[in-house]
């Protein structure tokens, strides 16, 4: 008697493959949400470090440095006493250190609130002062809120130039 040889996949094999694909898609969806939060945390930490660096640079150079939000992101400025105006750092030979160059917010990230020494401003109005890091080391206290679609993060600066970023929290 000849046995017929069947070719193809059994129902169990197909179900196992579909189960594995479902698990992989589930992990991909979980990691996608975490990436946005990680990007927010990374950008918040970067901004806190840059602001700390600006505070230190103001003290070591004896020149005030300001932080200001612009249309696309933020920039650091240095006061030029000869021109009697603030100039963007890294442009026209103002401070050769490119660490404090103009930065662009990553896609999906925005600065939602600025609180400088108790004066709260929303970014929609764009009516807030610059944060000025003084050469004396005494600076205004501030609180910035960075926000993505699912999370937010606070950055706090004290009067002595210490800048810290808090862990990102979910908005829900």
Backbone as ProteinMPNN parsed JSONL, in Angstrom:
{"seq_chain_A": "XXXXXXXXXXXXXXXXXXXXXXXXXXXXXXXXXXXXXXXXXXXXXXXXXXXXXXXXXXXXXXXXXXXXXXXXXXXXXXXXXXXXXXXXXXXXXXXXXXXXXXXXXXXXXXXXXXXXXXXXXXXXXXXXXXXXXXXXXXXXXXXXXXXXXXXXXXXXXXXXXXXXXXXXXXXX", "coords_chain_A": {"N_chain_A": [[0.831, -1.162, 0.0], [0.573, 2.129, -0.886], [1.538, 5.122, 0.613], [0.142, 8.345, 0.658], [1.877, 11.32, 0.276], [1.539, 14.197, 1.976], [1.716, 17.652, 1.324], [2.395, 20.93, 2.547], [1.133, 23.173, 5.106], [0.18, 22.467, 8.45], [-2.759, 23.077, 10.407], [-2.082, 23.713, 13.038], [0.584, 24.584, 12.795], [0.223, 26.914, 11.298], [-1.301, 28.444, 13.121], [0.575, 28.756, 15.19], [2.549, 30.342, 13.932], [1.017, 32.663, 13.372], [0.444, 33.442, 15.998], [3.006, 34.075, 16.974], [3.594, 36.226, 15.268], [1.627, 38.038, 16.132], [2.457, 38.534, 18.779], [4.934, 39.768, 18.303], [4.116, 42.091, 16.914], [2.683, 43.312, 18.959], [4.741, 43.885, 20.81], [6.19, 45.681, 19.278], [4.378, 47.821, 19.104], [4.253, 48.62, 21.799], [6.906, 49.449, 22.221], [7.009, 51.584, 20.445], [5.469, 53.631, 21.658], [7.038, 54.039, 23.915], [9.35, 55.105, 22.823], [8.734, 57.764, 22.143], [8.428, 58.897, 24.653], [11.003, 58.454, 25.639], [12.461, 60.057, 23.873], [11.505, 62.573, 24.644], [12.473, 62.631, 27.277], [15.229, 62.523, 26.763], [15.635, 64.92, 25.279], [14.828, 66.802, 27.183], [16.761, 66.371, 29.163], [19.045, 67.081, 27.725], [18.533, 69.833, 27.269], [18.528, 70.772, 29.935], [21.209, 70.262, 30.649], [22.513, 71.932, 28.784], [21.614, 74.437, 29.636], [22.734, 74.526, 32.188], [25.403, 74.529, 31.425], [25.475, 76.988, 30.086], [25.053, 78.708, 32.25], [27.393, 78.214, 33.753], [29.298, 79.049, 31.863], [28.7, 81.761, 31.651], [29.526, 82.615, 34.173], [32.285, 82.007, 34.106], [33.276, 83.466, 31.912], [32.503, 86.024, 32.462], [30.519, 87.342, 31.135], [27.095, 87.992, 30.506], [24.715, 85.45, 29.616], [21.949, 84.547, 27.677], [18.915, 82.641, 27.426], [16.549, 81.83, 24.983], [13.375, 81.247, 23.492], [12.623, 80.51, 20.122], [10.958, 80.556, 16.883], [11.334, 77.961, 15.867], [12.687, 76.495, 17.762], [15.068, 76.848, 20.206], [17.49, 79.254, 21.399], [20.734, 80.441, 22.374], [21.968, 83.468, 23.651], [24.372, 86.108, 23.661], [25.375, 89.022, 25.36], [26.406, 91.898, 23.689], [28.414, 94.424, 24.529], [29.455, 96.558, 23.037], [27.835, 96.819, 20.744], [25.526, 97.061, 22.069], [23.43, 95.165, 22.303], [21.728, 91.954, 22.238], [23.224, 89.053, 20.911], [23.026, 86.203, 18.822], [24.538, 83.224, 19.855], [27.366, 81.569, 18.432], [27.106, 82.605, 15.942], [28.392, 84.935, 13.613], [30.961, 85.065, 14.788], [30.438, 85.196, 17.52], [31.193, 83.93, 20.458], [32.943, 81.123, 20.118], [32.363, 78.56, 20.912], [30.494, 75.89, 19.999], [28.656, 74.481, 21.392], [26.579, 75.885, 22.571], [24.879, 76.531, 20.486], [22.169, 77.414, 18.205], [19.191, 75.503, 18.536], [16.836, 73.081, 17.296], [13.526, 72.075, 17.986], [12.716, 68.63, 18.346], [10.552, 66.737, 16.155], [7.156, 66.669, 17.109], [7.536, 67.522, 19.681], [7.203, 70.102, 22.075], [7.529, 73.272, 23.743], [5.566, 73.986, 26.376], [4.971, 75.615, 28.559], [6.259, 78.367, 30.442], [7.744, 79.463, 33.355], [9.001, 82.071, 34.934], [10.564, 83.194, 37.674], [8.087, 83.184, 39.085], [6.331, 84.328, 37.265], [4.087, 83.253, 35.083], [3.902, 82.131, 31.772], [2.284, 81.255, 28.78], [3.328, 79.487, 25.921], [1.995, 79.905, 23.562], [1.279, 82.561, 23.41], [3.744, 83.701, 23.275], [4.916, 85.625, 24.886], [7.12, 86.196, 26.873], [9.937, 86.761, 28.982], [13.504, 86.612, 28.351], [15.561, 84.042, 29.697], [18.055, 84.93, 31.713], [21.371, 84.254, 32.336], [23.466, 85.211, 34.762], [26.745, 86.713, 35.164], [27.455, 86.914, 37.794], [26.417, 84.721, 38.987], [23.985, 84.631, 40.223], [20.788, 83.932, 39.41], [17.529, 84.112, 37.771], [14.888, 82.158, 39.177], [13.38, 79.415, 37.518], [10.9, 77.528, 35.692], [10.32, 75.185, 33.296], [8.159, 73.598, 30.962], [8.217, 70.846, 28.993], [6.564, 69.182, 26.365], [5.078, 66.327, 24.858], [2.912, 64.414, 22.714], [1.937, 62.483, 24.463], [3.254, 62.674, 26.91], [4.818, 64.663, 29.523], [7.387, 66.879, 30.754], [9.244, 68.429, 33.293], [11.548, 71.095, 33.703], [13.664, 72.529, 35.964], [15.121, 75.452, 37.285], [17.268, 76.948, 39.652], [18.07, 79.812, 41.772], [20.807, 79.793, 41.984], [21.867, 78.801, 39.694], [21.65, 76.084, 39.312], [20.386, 73.537, 37.363], [17.848, 71.248, 36.77], [16.349, 68.314, 35.412], [13.248, 66.743, 35.586], [11.868, 63.4, 35.852], [10.027, 62.214, 32.998], [6.467, 62.315, 32.774], [3.354, 60.611, 32.218], [0.575, 61.986, 30.419], [-1.979, 61.061, 30.827]], "CA_chain_A": [[0.0, 0.0, 0.0], [1.354, 3.352, -0.994], [1.036, 6.24, 1.415], [0.217, 9.641, -0.016], [2.648, 12.304, 1.008], [0.868, 15.494, 1.951], [2.589, 18.816, 1.422], [1.698, 22.109, 3.027], [1.229, 23.431, 6.537], [-0.965, 22.035, 9.248], [-3.46, 24.16, 11.096], [-1.31, 24.071, 14.24], [1.739, 25.365, 12.361], [-0.27, 28.243, 10.908], [-1.677, 29.155, 14.348], [1.807, 29.118, 15.902], [3.148, 31.477, 13.216], [0.163, 33.835, 13.614], [0.638, 33.846, 17.398], [4.313, 34.736, 17.064], [3.464, 37.532, 14.608], [0.838, 38.892, 17.017], [3.307, 38.942, 19.902], [5.928, 40.714, 17.788], [3.432, 43.365, 16.654], [2.381, 43.896, 20.265], [5.981, 44.451, 21.341], [6.523, 46.841, 18.463], [3.475, 48.91, 19.499], [4.675, 49.079, 23.126], [8.162, 50.168, 22.058], [6.767, 52.833, 19.738], [5.051, 54.604, 22.656], [8.154, 54.315, 24.812], [10.33, 55.926, 22.13], [8.347, 59.169, 22.257], [8.75, 59.307, 26.021], [12.461, 58.483, 25.734], [12.906, 61.259, 23.16], [11.194, 63.706, 25.514], [13.424, 62.58, 28.388], [16.543, 62.863, 26.222], [15.669, 66.344, 24.936], [14.778, 67.542, 28.443], [18.073, 66.258, 29.804], [19.962, 67.891, 26.914], [18.269, 71.247, 27.548], [18.996, 71.059, 31.295], [22.675, 70.317, 30.608], [22.92, 73.137, 28.055], [21.36, 75.605, 30.487], [23.782, 74.491, 33.22], [26.635, 74.951, 30.75], [25.362, 78.433, 29.855], [25.252, 79.355, 33.546], [28.828, 78.11, 34.056], [30.028, 79.874, 30.899], [28.489, 83.162, 32.04], [30.38, 82.885, 35.337], [33.716, 81.95, 33.786], [33.65, 84.511, 30.948], [32.128, 87.341, 32.964], [29.53, 87.912, 30.216], [25.78, 87.351, 30.652], [24.216, 84.613, 28.522], [20.491, 84.416, 27.777], [18.241, 81.556, 26.7], [15.304, 82.359, 24.431], [12.655, 80.396, 22.542], [12.295, 81.129, 18.839], [9.869, 79.88, 16.172], [11.614, 76.549, 15.598], [13.318, 75.832, 18.898], [15.604, 77.798, 21.177], [18.832, 79.739, 21.107], [21.451, 81.131, 23.436], [22.415, 84.782, 23.203], [25.364, 86.763, 24.501], [25.249, 90.471, 25.244], [27.548, 92.605, 23.107], [28.36, 95.78, 25.088], [29.754, 97.57, 22.014], [26.639, 96.999, 19.914], [24.416, 97.24, 23.025], [22.321, 94.27, 21.963], [21.967, 90.523, 22.369], [23.549, 88.4, 19.645], [22.929, 84.743, 18.873], [25.851, 82.595, 20.003], [27.747, 80.703, 17.325], [26.902, 83.333, 14.684], [29.223, 86.142, 13.502], [32.074, 84.967, 15.737], [30.039, 85.369, 18.912], [31.505, 82.71, 21.21], [33.273, 80.045, 19.183], [31.86, 77.293, 21.444], [29.267, 75.528, 19.283], [27.742, 73.771, 22.288], [25.417, 76.74, 22.832], [24.322, 76.973, 19.2], [20.711, 77.342, 18.078], [18.675, 74.13, 18.453], [15.473, 72.924, 16.782], [12.781, 71.044, 18.709], [12.386, 67.437, 17.557], [9.154, 66.661, 15.73], [6.235, 66.175, 18.125], [7.898, 68.061, 20.992], [7.019, 71.547, 22.162], [7.612, 73.901, 25.049], [4.178, 74.385, 26.594], [4.808, 76.622, 29.607], [7.467, 78.946, 31.016], [7.506, 80.18, 34.602], [10.246, 82.727, 35.332], [10.407, 83.896, 38.958], [6.682, 83.299, 39.453], [5.53, 84.888, 36.178], [3.776, 82.149, 34.176], [3.527, 82.502, 30.404], [2.115, 80.139, 27.853], [4.134, 79.694, 24.723], [1.144, 80.342, 22.454], [1.331, 84.022, 23.358], [5.141, 84.069, 23.053], [5.187, 86.858, 25.613], [7.87, 86.0, 28.094], [11.29, 87.288, 28.943], [14.6, 85.665, 28.208], [16.175, 83.611, 30.948], [19.409, 85.475, 31.645], [22.338, 83.69, 33.276], [24.325, 86.323, 35.136], [28.124, 86.371, 35.521], [27.573, 86.848, 39.255], [25.945, 83.414, 39.442], [22.623, 84.755, 40.752], [19.913, 83.866, 38.238], [16.112, 83.959, 38.127], [14.37, 80.789, 39.257], [12.472, 79.176, 36.396], [10.325, 76.195, 35.509], [9.9, 74.993, 31.912], [7.446, 72.342, 30.729], [8.289, 70.28, 27.648], [5.421, 68.289, 26.208], [4.826, 65.581, 23.624], [1.485, 64.091, 22.658], [1.533, 61.583, 25.536], [4.017, 62.875, 28.142], [5.373, 65.987, 29.773], [8.589, 66.862, 31.565], [9.566, 69.741, 33.847], [12.944, 71.469, 33.91], [13.667, 73.568, 36.983], [16.387, 76.128, 37.544], [17.202, 77.751, 40.874], [18.756, 81.1, 41.726], [22.255, 79.597, 41.963], [22.272, 78.258, 38.406], [21.475, 74.633, 39.241], [19.277, 73.196, 36.471], [17.554, 69.813, 36.835], [15.184, 67.839, 34.669], [12.523, 65.714, 36.318], [11.443, 62.319, 34.949], [8.815, 62.446, 32.201], [5.256, 61.664, 33.277], [2.296, 60.478, 31.22], [-0.493, 62.977, 30.541], [-3.262, 60.423, 31.138]], "C_chain_A": [[0.888, 1.241, 0.0], [0.707, 4.449, -0.162], [1.188, 7.531, 0.615], [1.001, 10.599, 0.871], [1.953, 13.657, 0.856], [1.903, 16.599, 2.069], [1.752, 20.0, 1.865], [1.853, 22.227, 4.532], [-0.014, 22.909, 7.238], [-1.581, 23.248, 9.915], [-2.676, 24.619, 12.322], [-0.101, 24.923, 13.855], [1.33, 26.788, 11.976], [-0.634, 29.054, 12.142], [-0.447, 29.585, 15.145], [2.458, 30.336, 15.244], [2.332, 32.745, 13.44], [0.312, 34.343, 15.044], [1.957, 34.59, 17.572], [4.257, 36.116, 16.418], [2.677, 38.51, 15.482], [1.654, 39.4, 18.193], [4.326, 39.981, 19.444], [5.304, 42.078, 17.492], [3.078, 44.068, 17.956], [3.604, 44.534, 20.893], [6.391, 45.695, 20.573], [5.66, 48.041, 18.859], [3.865, 49.466, 20.856], [5.954, 49.891, 23.01], [7.978, 51.491, 21.335], [6.352, 53.926, 20.717], [6.182, 54.986, 23.589], [9.188, 55.217, 24.143], [9.999, 57.41, 22.239], [8.693, 59.701, 23.646], [10.265, 59.391, 26.215], [13.027, 59.703, 25.021], [12.656, 62.509, 23.988], [12.194, 63.771, 26.661], [14.821, 62.999, 27.923], [16.651, 64.355, 25.921], [15.616, 67.215, 26.192], [16.116, 67.527, 29.156], [19.106, 67.099, 29.053], [19.78, 69.374, 27.222], [18.76, 71.631, 28.942], [20.522, 71.165, 31.332], [23.174, 71.564, 29.883], [22.707, 74.391, 28.894], [22.373, 75.665, 31.635], [25.108, 74.971, 32.639], [26.619, 76.46, 30.494], [25.594, 79.206, 31.148], [26.734, 79.349, 33.933], [29.653, 79.017, 33.138], [29.883, 81.353, 31.235], [29.389, 83.527, 33.22], [31.858, 82.923, 34.959], [34.154, 83.048, 32.82], [33.35, 85.92, 31.455], [31.127, 88.055, 32.076], [28.184, 87.231, 30.429], [25.406, 86.555, 29.4], [22.725, 84.432, 28.74], [20.019, 83.213, 26.973], [16.904, 82.099, 26.237], [14.699, 81.361, 23.447], [12.446, 81.186, 21.258], [11.238, 80.28, 18.14], [10.086, 78.376, 16.024], [12.164, 75.788, 16.798], [13.768, 76.846, 19.93], [17.03, 78.16, 20.796], [19.426, 80.376, 22.353], [22.012, 82.414, 22.856], [23.466, 85.31, 24.173], [25.269, 88.263, 24.271], [26.549, 91.061, 24.712], [27.502, 94.044, 23.61], [28.671, 96.869, 24.061], [28.537, 97.861, 21.15], [25.403, 97.27, 20.765], [23.185, 96.423, 22.644], [22.741, 92.818, 22.175], [22.237, 89.945, 20.996], [23.522, 86.889, 19.838], [24.332, 84.152, 18.931], [26.113, 81.64, 18.841], [27.575, 81.356, 15.968], [27.769, 84.588, 14.725], [30.313, 86.197, 14.567], [31.699, 85.294, 17.174], [30.216, 84.018, 19.587], [31.727, 81.542, 20.258], [32.79, 78.677, 19.659], [30.527, 76.963, 20.773], [28.289, 74.742, 20.152], [26.462, 74.57, 22.491], [24.841, 77.319, 21.535], [22.791, 76.867, 19.227], [20.281, 75.889, 17.889], [17.234, 74.158, 17.957], [14.794, 71.829, 17.591], [12.572, 69.834, 17.811], [10.895, 67.421, 17.225], [8.302, 66.052, 16.844], [6.512, 66.698, 19.518], [7.701, 69.566, 20.976], [7.213, 72.007, 23.598], [6.236, 74.471, 25.325], [4.02, 75.478, 27.64], [6.168, 77.078, 30.114], [7.062, 79.725, 32.256], [8.852, 80.749, 35.044], [9.964, 83.568, 36.564], [8.947, 84.178, 39.285], [5.783, 83.877, 38.38], [5.302, 83.811, 35.123], [3.34, 82.698, 32.823], [3.32, 81.24, 29.594], [2.853, 80.479, 26.573], [3.293, 80.188, 23.558], [1.19, 81.858, 22.302], [2.727, 84.521, 23.003], [5.488, 85.392, 23.725], [5.872, 86.52, 26.932], [9.294, 86.484, 27.884], [12.289, 86.194, 28.596], [14.999, 85.211, 29.61], [17.635, 84.023, 30.846], [20.26, 84.865, 32.749], [23.402, 84.753, 33.528], [25.752, 85.858, 35.443], [28.327, 86.277, 37.033], [27.138, 85.495, 39.8], [24.56, 83.444, 40.045], [21.678, 84.902, 39.563], [18.453, 83.804, 38.668], [15.747, 82.479, 38.221], [13.384, 80.603, 38.107], [12.004, 77.732, 36.395], [9.806, 76.127, 34.078], [9.172, 73.664, 31.808], [7.556, 71.975, 29.259], [7.189, 69.25, 27.524], [5.434, 67.609, 24.845], [3.348, 65.221, 23.639], [1.027, 63.243, 23.842], [2.195, 61.863, 26.878], [4.41, 64.334, 28.303], [6.533, 65.858, 30.745], [8.859, 68.277, 32.041], [11.072, 69.893, 33.996], [12.923, 72.644, 34.867], [15.066, 74.136, 37.149], [16.252, 76.975, 38.793], [18.054, 79.011, 40.728], [20.278, 80.968, 41.651], [22.754, 78.944, 40.678], [22.195, 76.751, 38.297], [20.238, 74.334, 38.403], [19.088, 71.684, 36.508], [16.335, 69.506, 35.981], [14.562, 66.702, 35.463], [12.119, 64.608, 35.354], [10.14, 62.67, 34.232], [7.647, 61.691, 32.815], [4.216, 61.623, 32.163], [1.202, 61.502, 31.477], [-1.814, 62.358, 30.963], [-3.36, 60.057, 32.584]], "O_chain_A": [[1.824, 1.364, 0.79], [-0.501, 4.674, -0.225], [2.216, 7.775, -0.016], [0.787, 10.659, 2.082], [1.806, 14.18, -0.249], [2.86, 16.482, 2.834], [0.553, 20.066, 1.595], [2.607, 21.478, 5.154], [-1.112, 22.913, 6.682], [-0.974, 24.317, 9.97], [-2.623, 25.816, 12.602], [0.2, 25.898, 14.543], [2.027, 27.749, 12.301], [-0.31, 30.24, 12.21], [-0.436, 30.675, 15.716], [2.875, 31.263, 15.939], [2.909, 33.807, 13.676], [0.306, 35.553, 15.273], [2.01, 35.621, 18.243], [4.811, 37.074, 16.958], [3.028, 39.687, 15.56], [1.552, 40.57, 18.562], [4.551, 40.972, 20.138], [5.906, 43.11, 17.791], [3.166, 45.293, 18.042], [3.507, 45.625, 21.456], [6.885, 46.657, 21.161], [6.164, 49.162, 18.94], [3.813, 50.68, 21.052], [6.071, 50.936, 23.65], [8.726, 52.435, 21.591], [6.842, 55.051, 20.614], [6.276, 56.139, 24.01], [9.838, 56.013, 24.82], [10.901, 58.23, 22.411], [9.19, 60.819, 23.788], [10.755, 60.301, 26.884], [13.973, 60.321, 25.51], [13.498, 63.406, 24.031], [12.705, 64.844, 26.982], [15.511, 63.745, 28.618], [17.649, 64.987, 26.269], [16.281, 68.248, 26.26], [16.556, 68.545, 29.689], [19.945, 67.753, 29.672], [20.76, 70.093, 27.415], [19.347, 72.699, 29.116], [21.065, 72.061, 31.978], [24.144, 72.186, 30.314], [23.53, 75.306, 28.865], [22.82, 76.75, 32.007], [25.843, 75.723, 33.279], [27.637, 77.131, 30.666], [26.256, 80.243, 31.142], [27.265, 80.364, 34.387], [30.593, 79.672, 33.587], [30.843, 82.113, 31.114], [29.95, 84.622, 33.261], [32.6, 83.778, 35.441], [35.289, 83.517, 32.899], [33.886, 86.897, 30.932], [30.903, 89.254, 32.242], [28.132, 86.004, 30.524], [25.737, 86.94, 28.279], [22.284, 84.189, 29.864], [20.634, 82.822, 25.981], [16.199, 82.754, 27.004], [15.409, 80.718, 22.675], [12.133, 82.376, 21.292], [10.679, 79.37, 18.754], [9.128, 77.603, 16.052], [12.105, 74.559, 16.833], [12.962, 77.607, 20.464], [17.681, 77.486, 19.998], [18.709, 80.793, 23.262], [22.474, 82.446, 21.716], [23.445, 84.991, 25.362], [25.103, 88.722, 23.141], [27.637, 90.769, 25.209], [26.649, 94.817, 23.175], [28.194, 97.995, 24.203], [28.241, 99.02, 20.857], [24.358, 97.661, 20.245], [22.058, 96.918, 22.661], [23.925, 92.496, 22.276], [21.567, 90.295, 20.025], [23.936, 86.369, 20.874], [25.207, 84.531, 18.152], [25.198, 80.989, 18.335], [27.864, 80.737, 14.944], [27.867, 85.237, 15.766], [30.555, 87.243, 15.171], [32.572, 85.638, 17.97], [29.472, 83.076, 19.314], [30.776, 81.038, 19.661], [32.805, 77.722, 18.883], [29.543, 77.679, 20.96], [27.208, 74.376, 19.691], [25.378, 73.994, 22.575], [24.378, 78.459, 21.505], [22.208, 76.303, 20.153], [20.931, 75.133, 17.166], [16.508, 75.129, 18.169], [15.389, 70.785, 17.859], [12.28, 69.995, 16.626], [10.083, 68.02, 17.931], [8.678, 65.047, 17.446], [5.792, 66.354, 20.454], [7.997, 70.229, 19.982], [7.076, 71.228, 24.541], [5.773, 75.347, 24.594], [3.027, 76.205, 27.615], [7.109, 76.29, 30.206], [6.146, 80.547, 32.213], [9.735, 80.008, 35.475], [9.213, 84.542, 36.503], [8.604, 85.28, 39.713], [4.567, 83.916, 38.568], [6.209, 83.487, 34.356], [2.516, 83.609, 32.742], [4.081, 80.279, 29.705], [2.975, 81.648, 26.205], [3.822, 80.828, 22.65], [1.145, 82.375, 21.186], [2.882, 85.63, 22.491], [6.265, 86.183, 23.19], [5.243, 86.562, 27.989], [9.778, 86.598, 26.758], [11.954, 85.01, 28.556], [14.788, 85.929, 30.588], [18.368, 83.524, 29.993], [19.926, 84.943, 33.932], [24.14, 85.14, 32.622], [25.952, 84.743, 35.925], [29.268, 85.632, 37.496], [27.449, 85.154, 40.941], [24.002, 82.391, 40.352], [21.756, 85.871, 38.807], [18.167, 83.476, 39.819], [16.234, 81.656, 37.446], [12.642, 81.523, 37.763], [12.613, 76.849, 36.999], [8.948, 76.92, 33.689], [9.529, 72.706, 32.493], [7.059, 72.689, 28.388], [6.908, 68.522, 28.476], [5.752, 68.221, 23.824], [2.61, 65.69, 24.506], [-0.151, 63.274, 24.195], [1.744, 61.339, 27.897], [4.347, 65.127, 27.363], [6.654, 64.867, 31.466], [8.719, 69.227, 31.271], [11.776, 68.953, 34.363], [12.247, 73.642, 34.619], [16.058, 73.407, 37.154], [15.238, 77.648, 38.981], [18.676, 79.24, 39.691], [20.965, 81.926, 41.294], [23.925, 78.576, 40.579], [22.628, 76.185, 37.293], [19.153, 74.829, 38.706], [20.038, 70.927, 36.306], [15.421, 70.319, 35.846], [15.259, 65.811, 35.949], [12.034, 64.851, 34.15], [9.268, 63.335, 34.79], [7.805, 60.576, 33.312], [4.196, 62.482, 31.281], [0.932, 61.849, 32.627], [-2.699, 63.08, 31.422], [-4.376, 59.51, 33.015]]}, "name": "protein", "num_of_chains": 1, "seq": "XXXXXXXXXXXXXXXXXXXXXXXXXXXXXXXXXXXXXXXXXXXXXXXXXXXXXXXXXXXXXXXXXXXXXXXXXXXXXXXXXXXXXXXXXXXXXXXXXXXXXXXXXXXXXXXXXXXXXXXXXXXXXXXXXXXXXXXXXXXXXXXXXXXXXXXXXXXXXXXXXXXXXXXXXXXX"}
